[in-house]
Amino acid sequence: MEHIITIMKDYQFSEYETLVYMALLKKSNQTGYETSKNSSVPRSKVYNILEILLKKGVIICSNTDPVRYKAKSVEELIDRLNKKVQSDFNEIKKSLGSIEKEEETDILWSLSEYNQVIEKSIQLIRHSQKDLYLQIWEEDLTEMMVTLLTEAEKRLDKFIVILFSKKRHYELPFNRFYKHGFEEDKLKDYGSRWITVVADSKEVVYGTFPKGQPDVIWTRNHSMVKLSKEYVIHDAYNLRMINQLEDPAKQVFGKDLMDVRNIYGK
């Protein structure tokens, strides 16, 4: 009960309005007195509440004496709320979308909460129109991301996903992705998981997930975007080369290819 009252308040229905509407849903054809009794709304207030609900179009009344009231169906209520919300969204887009904003390309914005990182990453993936470059760990790959990446692969020519997985779970419902395979060593390098999402070569989400607070930024800084993009591309080059030349590579770098990381020549 309290949960639905809280939700309805988000749509401009007071607690009394919700109680009255619910009472009329349970039993239609009620007088004001009966509605007050069945909804626990004081009789001194119930008639005003009924008038408000009539104006909102969620109940109807008879022309009899005494007047009787009936709730419109939940489907009609939801349809009315949907129209109102969509109308509000259209007005917001019309009024605020036309405001020209000054680009702040050099600022690095901190995403200090994990859900902020995931939400921003999803936004970048969803709205990418030109290209997409991604490094992500299985633990951070949500179902929504997988769905959006599947769609993005179909519309984007320049599409790179590099998947990391501690348990070597490399199964995705699309084709253009690289299995990294060197997770243990990369975790030693970074100290934690990390994420890189570059969308349309103009903005990036990048950072690590140490224990506690994420250390992640979002920016349109040209240098950060280019650096992050080239890092993902370079990773893909190496993984593609290893995949194509696996047998000769094993002869040179060992069965597990770990010697490929010996870049200091020792």
Backbone bond lengths (Angstrom), bond angles and torsions (degrees), N, CA, C in turn:
res aa  C-N    CA-C-N  psi(-1)  N-CA   C-N-CA  omega(-1)  CA-C   N-CA-C  phi
1 M - - - 1.467 - - 1.531 111.15 -
2 E 1.326 116.55 -51.09 1.464 119.69 -178.67 1.519 111.78 -62.66
3 H 1.342 115.84 -34.56 1.469 119.90 -177.93 1.528 110.92 -65.49
4 I 1.336 117.31 -45.41 1.468 119.88 -178.95 1.523 110.84 -69.26
5 I 1.324 117.64 -32.58 1.469 120.95 176.54 1.521 109.83 -64.23
6 T 1.333 115.95 -41.82 1.473 120.28 178.02 1.515 111.16 -63.24
7 I 1.326 116.45 -43.75 1.467 120.56 179.49 1.520 110.87 -62.44
8 M 1.329 116.75 -45.07 1.465 120.83 -177.86 1.520 111.66 -64.85
9 K 1.327 117.36 -28.87 1.466 119.95 176.80 1.519 110.83 -62.93
10 D 1.341 116.40 -31.58 1.474 120.24 177.22 1.519 111.44 -63.87
11 Y 1.323 116.29 -21.37 1.472 121.16 -179.43 1.533 111.65 -109.45
12 Q 1.342 114.39 26.50 1.469 121.72 173.44 1.530 113.64 67.24
13 F 1.330 117.12 33.03 1.457 121.23 172.42 1.527 107.59 -111.20
14 S 1.345 116.44 122.85 1.463 119.64 179.30 1.525 109.62 -71.90
15 E 1.324 114.90 170.72 1.462 118.99 178.54 1.527 111.10 -60.38
16 Y 1.317 117.45 -44.22 1.459 120.68 179.35 1.531 111.57 -63.71
17 E 1.316 116.95 -40.04 1.463 120.32 179.20 1.522 111.17 -62.01
18 T 1.323 115.88 -41.65 1.464 120.39 179.08 1.523 110.92 -66.52
19 L 1.330 117.27 -42.34 1.471 121.13 179.84 1.519 111.28 -63.33
20 V 1.326 116.67 -40.79 1.456 120.23 179.27 1.524 110.65 -67.22
21 Y 1.320 116.87 -44.48 1.463 120.45 179.61 1.528 110.48 -60.75
22 M 1.340 116.74 -43.55 1.461 120.56 179.90 1.518 111.47 -64.57
23 A 1.333 116.88 -38.61 1.466 120.47 178.26 1.523 111.11 -63.19
24 L 1.339 116.54 -39.14 1.465 120.30 179.55 1.523 111.96 -75.02
25 L 1.335 116.76 -24.85 1.459 119.74 173.94 1.529 110.57 -68.23
26 K 1.335 115.41 -41.93 1.459 120.79 -177.76 1.527 111.05 -67.57
27 K 1.339 115.09 -37.78 1.468 119.19 -178.19 1.519 108.42 -146.59
28 S 1.322 116.42 114.62 1.463 120.13 -178.96 1.533 110.31 -86.56
29 N 1.322 114.89 177.32 1.466 121.56 176.68 1.533 111.04 60.49
30 Q 1.330 116.04 53.45 1.454 121.23 179.49 1.524 110.44 -112.30
31 T 1.319 116.12 148.37 1.457 121.51 171.59 1.524 108.32 -80.41
32 G 1.311 116.69 171.64 1.449 119.92 176.89 1.515 111.30 -60.94
33 Y 1.319 116.21 -41.24 1.464 121.12 -179.88 1.526 110.08 -61.64
34 E 1.337 117.20 -45.74 1.464 121.68 -179.24 1.536 110.67 -65.93
35 T 1.309 114.74 -38.66 1.465 119.13 179.10 1.524 110.94 -63.48
36 S 1.333 115.91 -40.97 1.456 120.56 178.14 1.516 110.34 -61.41
37 K 1.306 115.77 -43.96 1.462 121.53 -177.98 1.530 111.28 -66.01
38 N 1.329 117.15 -41.75 1.465 121.06 -174.65 1.536 113.34 -82.70
39 S 1.326 116.56 -17.43 1.465 119.76 -178.84 1.523 113.23 -103.97
40 S 1.347 115.75 -10.27 1.469 121.84 -176.11 1.525 112.23 66.11
41 V 1.330 116.61 19.52 1.457 121.12 174.07 1.528 107.98 -90.50
42 P 1.315 118.79 129.49 1.465 120.74 -177.80 1.531 112.38 -51.65
43 R 1.321 115.42 142.07 1.463 119.99 -178.12 1.524 111.49 -61.56
44 S 1.331 116.78 -30.43 1.461 121.23 -179.41 1.535 111.71 -67.74
45 K 1.319 116.22 -18.41 1.459 120.45 -177.35 1.519 113.40 -110.96
46 V 1.325 117.51 -20.15 1.454 119.94 -168.82 1.526 113.00 -64.74
47 Y 1.351 117.54 -35.41 1.474 119.08 -177.68 1.529 111.42 -68.96
48 N 1.317 116.03 -36.34 1.462 119.33 175.60 1.531 110.70 -66.10
49 I 1.333 116.62 -39.87 1.467 121.60 178.01 1.519 110.29 -63.57
50 L 1.321 116.88 -41.55 1.467 120.81 178.99 1.525 111.04 -62.60
51 E 1.332 116.94 -39.39 1.470 120.84 178.21 1.530 110.69 -64.02
52 I 1.314 115.34 -39.97 1.469 119.47 179.04 1.528 110.61 -64.07
53 L 1.331 116.58 -42.98 1.464 120.56 -179.53 1.526 111.31 -67.94
54 L 1.331 116.55 -32.80 1.468 120.02 175.26 1.529 110.25 -64.00
55 K 1.330 116.52 -43.20 1.462 120.76 179.29 1.518 111.50 -66.32
56 K 1.329 116.16 -32.86 1.463 119.95 178.03 1.525 111.95 -77.05
57 G 1.320 116.73 -10.53 1.457 120.75 175.32 1.505 115.58 77.56
58 V 1.349 117.19 23.91 1.460 118.99 -178.04 1.529 112.54 -106.82
59 I 1.339 116.68 -6.14 1.463 120.78 171.81 1.521 108.21 -135.88
60 I 1.324 116.59 166.12 1.467 122.48 175.64 1.526 108.14 -130.52
61 C 1.334 116.53 163.57 1.459 119.95 -179.08 1.533 109.80 -134.83
62 S 1.300 115.00 161.41 1.470 121.23 -179.21 1.530 110.38 -92.36
63 N 1.318 116.25 169.92 1.470 122.16 175.32 1.525 111.33 -98.55
64 T 1.305 116.42 19.28 1.464 121.45 -176.87 1.527 110.70 -89.74
65 D 1.310 114.61 172.83 1.455 121.84 175.26 1.531 107.65 -128.06
66 P 1.304 120.39 110.45 1.477 125.73 6.06 1.534 111.76 -75.85
67 V 1.327 114.24 160.12 1.463 120.67 178.35 1.524 109.29 -69.98
68 R 1.339 114.77 138.26 1.462 120.21 177.31 1.533 109.44 -116.45
69 Y 1.326 114.17 153.02 1.467 119.47 -172.39 1.526 110.42 -125.64
70 K 1.314 114.63 148.78 1.461 121.60 -179.67 1.537 109.06 -141.80
71 A 1.317 116.98 135.94 1.476 121.02 178.66 1.518 110.24 -80.89
72 K 1.324 115.84 140.22 1.459 119.19 169.34 1.526 108.22 -72.07
73 S 1.320 116.00 159.82 1.466 120.17 -174.94 1.538 111.60 -64.74
74 V 1.313 115.03 159.84 1.460 120.63 177.19 1.527 110.19 -60.76
75 E 1.340 116.02 -37.17 1.467 119.85 178.90 1.528 111.05 -60.72
76 E 1.337 116.55 -41.20 1.462 120.34 178.30 1.529 111.10 -66.99
77 L 1.332 115.78 -38.57 1.468 120.26 177.24 1.520 110.84 -61.20
78 I 1.327 116.48 -48.83 1.460 120.85 -178.94 1.522 111.03 -62.83
79 D 1.333 116.75 -40.87 1.460 120.29 178.66 1.528 110.70 -61.44
80 R 1.317 116.48 -41.10 1.461 121.12 179.50 1.541 110.41 -65.94
81 L 1.335 116.03 -42.81 1.472 119.76 179.26 1.525 111.20 -65.79
82 N 1.334 115.64 -39.28 1.473 119.33 178.53 1.523 111.23 -61.11
83 K 1.316 115.97 -43.30 1.463 120.32 179.63 1.526 110.70 -64.05
84 K 1.330 115.68 -40.35 1.459 119.95 -179.97 1.536 110.62 -65.73
85 V 1.334 115.65 -45.45 1.466 119.54 -179.75 1.521 110.41 -63.05
86 Q 1.343 117.16 -44.78 1.463 120.08 -179.68 1.511 111.18 -63.82
87 S 1.327 116.05 -38.27 1.467 120.29 177.66 1.530 110.51 -63.48
88 D 1.333 115.90 -41.31 1.470 120.23 178.82 1.534 110.56 -65.47
89 F 1.337 116.38 -42.02 1.467 120.22 179.00 1.526 110.80 -61.77
90 N 1.327 116.02 -42.11 1.462 120.07 179.66 1.525 111.12 -62.85
91 E 1.332 115.82 -38.83 1.461 119.72 179.35 1.527 110.90 -68.70
92 I 1.344 116.21 -40.07 1.462 120.15 177.16 1.527 110.30 -61.32
93 K 1.333 115.76 -45.75 1.463 120.29 179.99 1.523 110.95 -62.69
94 K 1.328 116.37 -41.32 1.461 121.13 -179.04 1.521 111.27 -67.49
95 S 1.319 116.46 -44.45 1.462 121.08 -174.36 1.528 112.81 -78.36
96 L 1.338 116.16 -42.92 1.460 119.78 -175.33 1.528 112.89 -93.27
97 G 1.333 115.57 -27.41 1.454 119.11 -178.14 1.510 113.58 -68.05
98 S 1.321 116.22 -22.19 1.460 119.96 -177.83 1.529 112.39 -86.23
99 I 1.329 116.59 -7.08 1.464 120.09 -179.82 1.524 109.56 -75.68
100 E 1.294 116.72 121.18 1.453 120.87 178.40 1.521 109.57 -77.38
101 K 1.310 115.68 126.58 1.466 119.10 -178.72 1.519 110.20 -109.64
102 E 1.292 114.20 147.65 1.460 120.25 177.56 1.523 109.09 -81.79
103 E 1.315 115.44 123.35 1.457 119.89 -178.19 1.530 111.21 -66.97
104 E 1.321 115.10 133.10 1.458 121.47 177.68 1.526 107.55 -112.84
105 T 1.318 115.12 74.63 1.458 120.07 -169.36 1.517 113.90 -75.20
106 D 1.312 118.70 -19.24 1.461 120.25 -173.39 1.517 114.13 -94.52
107 I 1.319 117.34 -8.82 1.463 119.98 -174.91 1.527 110.56 -81.71
108 L 1.323 116.16 136.87 1.462 123.00 173.47 1.527 107.82 -101.58
109 W 1.315 116.05 112.05 1.454 121.27 -177.40 1.524 109.80 -92.38
110 S 1.328 116.02 131.89 1.458 121.35 -178.24 1.529 111.00 -83.98
111 L 1.334 116.01 132.33 1.463 122.41 172.57 1.525 106.43 -107.59
112 S 1.311 115.66 94.69 1.465 120.87 -168.52 1.525 113.92 -88.27
113 E 1.329 117.12 -9.29 1.463 120.42 179.23 1.531 109.26 -115.92
114 Y 1.329 115.63 143.11 1.472 119.82 -176.90 1.522 111.81 -58.98
115 N 1.347 116.68 -42.36 1.464 118.82 -178.83 1.524 111.90 -65.80
116 Q 1.341 117.45 -28.64 1.461 120.45 175.64 1.531 110.55 -65.32
117 V 1.322 115.57 -40.51 1.463 120.54 179.25 1.524 110.58 -62.44
118 I 1.328 115.66 -46.99 1.466 120.20 -178.41 1.521 110.98 -66.08
119 E 1.340 117.12 -43.36 1.462 120.54 -179.70 1.528 111.73 -63.58
120 K 1.338 116.84 -42.59 1.465 119.96 179.38 1.519 110.87 -67.13
121 S 1.320 117.11 -39.31 1.460 120.86 177.94 1.529 110.70 -62.55
122 I 1.324 116.04 -42.95 1.466 120.52 177.89 1.521 110.62 -61.79
123 Q 1.322 116.24 -41.23 1.466 120.25 178.91 1.529 111.24 -60.78
124 L 1.328 117.04 -44.82 1.462 120.85 -179.62 1.524 111.23 -63.70
125 I 1.326 116.10 -42.57 1.467 120.03 179.72 1.527 110.43 -64.66
126 R 1.332 115.89 -46.04 1.467 120.57 -176.76 1.522 112.56 -60.82
127 H 1.331 117.49 -38.78 1.460 120.69 -172.90 1.536 113.63 -99.57
128 S 1.307 117.23 5.17 1.474 119.14 178.61 1.526 109.94 -66.40
129 Q 1.321 116.22 132.21 1.461 122.00 -178.14 1.525 113.35 -123.99
130 K 1.318 117.57 -18.02 1.454 121.53 -174.55 1.529 111.67 -112.61
131 D 1.311 117.18 -51.57 1.458 121.13 -179.12 1.524 110.09 -157.64
132 L 1.333 115.36 164.81 1.459 120.57 -179.19 1.523 109.05 -151.99
133 Y 1.342 115.62 128.90 1.462 122.10 -179.72 1.530 107.53 -129.20
134 L 1.329 115.75 124.03 1.468 119.13 -170.21 1.519 111.59 -138.57
135 Q 1.338 115.36 134.74 1.457 123.22 165.94 1.518 106.13 -121.67
136 I 1.325 116.48 126.88 1.460 118.48 -176.69 1.520 110.44 -154.21
137 W 1.325 115.19 149.15 1.459 121.54 176.73 1.526 109.73 -92.03
138 E 1.309 115.11 149.21 1.461 121.26 179.90 1.533 111.39 -53.29
139 E 1.337 116.44 -37.77 1.462 120.84 -177.10 1.530 112.35 -63.92
140 D 1.314 117.51 -23.63 1.464 121.31 -176.56 1.529 112.78 -104.15
141 L 1.313 116.73 0.18 1.461 121.73 -177.03 1.523 109.34 -88.11
142 T 1.327 117.53 104.64 1.459 121.36 -177.95 1.527 110.96 -83.48
143 E 1.323 115.93 165.40 1.463 120.53 177.74 1.524 111.06 -61.11
144 M 1.342 116.70 -38.06 1.450 120.52 178.21 1.528 110.60 -62.54
145 M 1.333 116.30 -42.58 1.464 119.78 178.22 1.527 110.98 -60.38
146 V 1.326 116.70 -44.95 1.469 120.79 -179.19 1.528 110.30 -59.50
147 T 1.328 116.22 -43.84 1.466 120.52 178.84 1.526 110.91 -62.26
148 L 1.340 116.68 -46.19 1.458 120.81 -178.08 1.527 111.56 -68.52
149 L 1.317 117.43 -35.20 1.465 120.94 178.07 1.527 110.97 -69.11
150 T 1.319 116.29 -36.28 1.465 120.10 176.46 1.530 110.38 -61.82
151 E 1.338 116.14 -41.10 1.454 120.51 177.60 1.526 111.15 -69.51
152 A 1.347 116.14 -40.40 1.465 120.73 -177.94 1.527 111.26 -64.46
153 E 1.331 117.28 -37.71 1.464 120.24 179.75 1.524 110.93 -58.46
154 K 1.328 116.67 -34.82 1.459 120.82 -177.85 1.525 112.59 -73.27
155 R 1.332 117.53 -31.09 1.467 119.80 -174.38 1.521 113.99 -99.20
156 L 1.338 117.44 -13.93 1.460 120.01 -174.91 1.522 111.37 -112.08
157 D 1.320 116.67 132.57 1.464 120.96 173.41 1.522 110.40 -77.07
158 K 1.335 116.49 -42.37 1.460 121.20 -179.96 1.532 108.21 -94.89
159 F 1.318 114.60 96.74 1.463 121.91 -172.52 1.527 108.19 -142.06
160 I 1.325 116.97 114.52 1.463 121.73 179.41 1.525 109.28 -130.89
161 V 1.321 115.70 126.91 1.461 121.78 173.32 1.520 108.09 -126.43
162 I 1.319 116.22 127.21 1.462 121.53 175.27 1.521 107.39 -113.91
163 L 1.327 115.09 118.74 1.459 120.96 -174.11 1.527 110.82 -103.61
164 F 1.327 115.43 130.75 1.456 123.25 175.30 1.530 108.48 -110.39
165 S 1.324 116.79 141.91 1.463 120.05 179.04 1.523 109.58 -152.59
166 K 1.324 116.26 122.21 1.464 120.19 178.18 1.529 111.18 -60.86
167 K 1.339 116.13 -35.80 1.460 121.36 -176.23 1.528 112.46 -96.22
168 R 1.339 116.03 8.88 1.465 122.64 179.22 1.534 111.98 59.50
169 H 1.316 115.71 40.94 1.466 120.71 173.75 1.521 108.17 -92.50
170 Y 1.309 116.25 100.74 1.458 120.51 -174.07 1.534 110.96 -116.38
171 E 1.300 117.71 52.81 1.467 120.55 -179.04 1.524 109.55 -116.22
172 L 1.336 115.36 120.96 1.452 121.92 177.48 1.531 108.69 -136.93
173 P 1.340 117.85 151.21 1.473 120.82 -176.46 1.528 113.94 -81.95
174 F 1.336 117.65 21.39 1.463 121.16 173.91 1.524 107.85 -138.91
175 N 1.331 116.69 167.45 1.459 120.72 -167.56 1.521 115.79 -96.68
176 R 1.331 116.31 -35.60 1.466 118.85 -170.61 1.526 112.40 -85.72
177 F 1.315 115.36 75.72 1.459 119.70 172.97 1.526 109.07 -147.03
178 Y 1.336 115.25 156.10 1.456 122.13 -178.74 1.519 110.00 -111.65
179 K 1.331 115.63 135.11 1.461 121.09 173.27 1.526 107.45 -85.66
180 H 1.315 116.80 126.17 1.456 117.15 -172.94 1.531 112.78 -73.68
181 G 1.327 117.20 -60.30 1.456 119.64 174.13 1.515 116.83 88.90
182 F 1.328 118.68 -9.67 1.462 121.14 -179.65 1.536 110.39 -118.06
183 E 1.323 115.26 39.85 1.460 120.00 -172.59 1.529 114.11 -60.91
184 E 1.318 116.66 -44.14 1.474 119.19 -176.16 1.516 111.06 -59.75
185 D 1.325 116.71 -44.56 1.464 120.00 -179.28 1.525 111.41 -68.93
186 K 1.325 116.99 -37.49 1.460 119.61 179.79 1.529 110.97 -67.18
187 L 1.342 116.12 -35.43 1.462 119.40 176.91 1.529 110.71 -65.38
188 K 1.315 116.71 -35.21 1.464 119.85 176.24 1.527 110.20 -66.44
189 D 1.343 115.96 -37.35 1.463 120.03 179.80 1.516 111.74 -66.91
190 Y 1.339 115.52 -47.04 1.464 121.16 -172.98 1.526 112.91 -90.83
191 G 1.330 116.48 -29.27 1.460 120.21 -176.92 1.513 113.42 86.16
192 S 1.346 117.14 -6.92 1.462 121.45 -179.98 1.521 108.98 -169.82
193 R 1.324 115.63 175.18 1.458 120.06 173.04 1.523 109.20 -68.37
194 W 1.322 116.61 163.65 1.455 121.04 176.92 1.525 109.32 -147.79
195 I 1.300 116.03 172.99 1.456 121.01 179.60 1.527 109.34 -142.91
196 T 1.327 115.95 142.49 1.461 122.48 173.59 1.521 107.84 -136.25
197 V 1.327 116.97 122.65 1.466 121.78 175.60 1.522 107.91 -133.02
198 V 1.331 116.20 112.15 1.464 121.81 177.42 1.521 108.03 -112.11
199 A 1.332 116.67 121.61 1.464 120.94 -177.21 1.515 110.87 -117.22
200 D 1.331 115.58 127.68 1.469 123.39 175.46 1.521 113.09 56.27
201 S 1.311 116.49 24.07 1.476 123.08 178.62 1.525 112.58 55.09
202 K 1.345 116.47 29.08 1.463 118.88 -178.40 1.518 114.53 -134.05
203 E 1.333 118.46 -13.69 1.460 119.68 177.06 1.520 109.88 -151.10
204 V 1.323 115.52 154.32 1.457 120.23 -174.66 1.520 111.41 -143.38
205 V 1.321 115.55 142.57 1.464 123.65 164.67 1.523 105.81 -107.97
206 Y 1.321 115.87 123.44 1.472 118.61 -177.56 1.525 109.90 -148.00
207 G 1.327 115.54 139.53 1.456 119.94 174.88 1.509 112.28 160.86
208 T 1.326 114.66 -175.20 1.455 121.80 -175.13 1.525 110.80 -116.04
209 F 1.359 113.65 164.91 1.466 120.65 178.95 1.523 110.06 -119.47
210 P 1.325 117.59 68.78 1.469 118.72 175.20 1.532 109.48 -67.16
211 K 1.306 116.66 167.33 1.465 119.65 179.07 1.523 109.48 -59.95
212 G 1.314 116.05 131.61 1.458 119.80 -178.19 1.508 110.86 98.41
213 Q 1.312 117.75 -122.25 1.458 122.96 -172.89 1.527 111.59 -86.73
214 P 1.364 118.30 131.50 1.465 120.52 176.58 1.528 111.44 -61.38
215 D 1.310 115.44 148.17 1.458 121.80 175.73 1.533 106.82 -114.09
216 V 1.327 115.79 75.80 1.474 122.24 -170.53 1.522 109.48 -130.02
217 I 1.343 115.37 143.16 1.467 120.67 177.75 1.536 109.92 -124.43
218 W 1.317 114.40 156.65 1.458 122.25 168.79 1.523 106.89 -125.11
219 T 1.319 116.36 134.56 1.460 118.87 -177.25 1.524 111.28 -157.59
220 R 1.339 114.06 160.57 1.461 121.90 169.50 1.538 110.14 -111.18
221 N 1.298 115.76 13.30 1.454 120.60 177.56 1.531 109.03 -57.47
222 H 1.345 116.12 123.75 1.467 120.44 -172.09 1.519 112.40 -60.39
223 S 1.327 116.79 -41.11 1.460 120.16 -178.51 1.525 111.46 -66.31
224 M 1.349 117.44 -42.62 1.458 120.84 179.67 1.526 111.13 -66.17
225 V 1.336 115.92 -40.69 1.464 120.07 179.29 1.531 110.01 -62.79
226 K 1.329 116.45 -47.87 1.467 120.27 -178.44 1.520 111.46 -64.11
227 L 1.332 117.01 -43.60 1.461 121.29 -179.98 1.531 110.86 -61.33
228 S 1.319 116.20 -45.71 1.470 121.09 -178.79 1.529 110.99 -65.25
229 K 1.319 115.52 -42.78 1.470 120.38 179.04 1.523 110.79 -62.14
230 E 1.327 117.63 -46.65 1.453 121.05 -179.18 1.520 111.45 -65.63
231 Y 1.331 117.01 -31.83 1.461 120.71 178.62 1.528 110.27 -64.68
232 V 1.340 116.48 -44.55 1.470 120.52 179.24 1.526 109.92 -65.57
233 I 1.344 117.10 -44.16 1.461 121.29 -179.58 1.532 110.48 -62.06
234 H 1.323 116.24 -43.33 1.464 119.99 -179.64 1.520 110.84 -64.22
235 D 1.327 117.24 -39.39 1.457 121.84 176.27 1.524 109.97 -60.64
236 A 1.346 116.24 -42.79 1.459 120.67 -179.82 1.531 111.44 -65.70
237 Y 1.344 117.22 -39.47 1.464 121.11 176.47 1.532 110.23 -55.48
238 N 1.335 115.26 -50.93 1.463 120.34 -177.06 1.525 112.02 -63.35
239 L 1.327 116.82 -43.55 1.463 120.16 -178.61 1.522 110.97 -67.23
240 R 1.312 116.74 -38.33 1.469 120.29 177.61 1.524 110.57 -64.71
241 M 1.304 116.61 -41.78 1.464 120.92 179.23 1.528 110.67 -63.46
242 I 1.322 116.87 -44.58 1.456 121.29 179.27 1.526 110.58 -62.58
243 N 1.348 116.60 -42.10 1.463 120.54 179.87 1.523 111.94 -63.73
244 Q 1.336 116.60 -41.04 1.459 121.07 -177.04 1.528 112.32 -76.38
245 L 1.320 116.99 -29.49 1.466 121.79 -176.19 1.525 110.71 -117.51
246 E 1.317 116.08 39.84 1.458 120.02 -171.42 1.524 112.87 -60.37
247 D 1.324 118.29 -49.46 1.470 120.26 -176.21 1.528 112.43 -65.03
248 P 1.351 118.27 -50.79 1.476 117.58 176.40 1.523 112.20 -61.00
249 A 1.349 117.19 -34.89 1.459 120.33 -179.46 1.525 110.85 -65.16
250 K 1.335 116.65 -36.95 1.458 119.93 179.51 1.525 111.10 -66.39
251 Q 1.321 116.45 -34.68 1.463 119.71 178.62 1.532 111.27 -65.21
252 V 1.343 115.21 -34.79 1.466 119.66 -178.03 1.515 111.80 -85.98
253 F 1.337 117.06 -43.38 1.463 121.08 -170.17 1.531 114.10 -107.42
254 G 1.326 117.52 3.25 1.453 119.95 178.85 1.519 111.79 99.05
255 K 1.321 115.46 162.16 1.455 121.57 -175.43 1.514 112.82 -58.33
256 D 1.346 116.26 -39.20 1.468 119.89 -179.27 1.525 112.34 -93.72
257 L 1.360 116.42 3.23 1.473 123.12 177.12 1.527 113.29 65.08
258 M 1.326 117.17 13.56 1.456 119.27 -174.64 1.529 112.79 -68.32
259 D 1.334 116.91 -25.05 1.463 118.45 -178.67 1.526 112.26 -70.29
260 V 1.353 116.06 -10.46 1.462 119.19 177.24 1.527 110.81 -64.52
261 R 1.334 116.04 -20.67 1.459 120.62 -179.44 1.528 112.61 -87.55
262 N 1.308 116.72 -1.47 1.468 120.46 179.17 1.528 108.94 -82.06
263 I 1.316 115.82 71.90 1.469 121.08 -174.31 1.527 113.03 -83.79
264 Y 1.344 116.99 -7.06 1.466 119.64 -177.20 1.525 112.50 -96.50
265 G 1.350 115.36 -0.17 1.455 119.69 171.63 1.503 116.05 74.87
266 K 1.309 118.59 18.31 1.464 120.88 179.51 1.517 110.91 -89.69
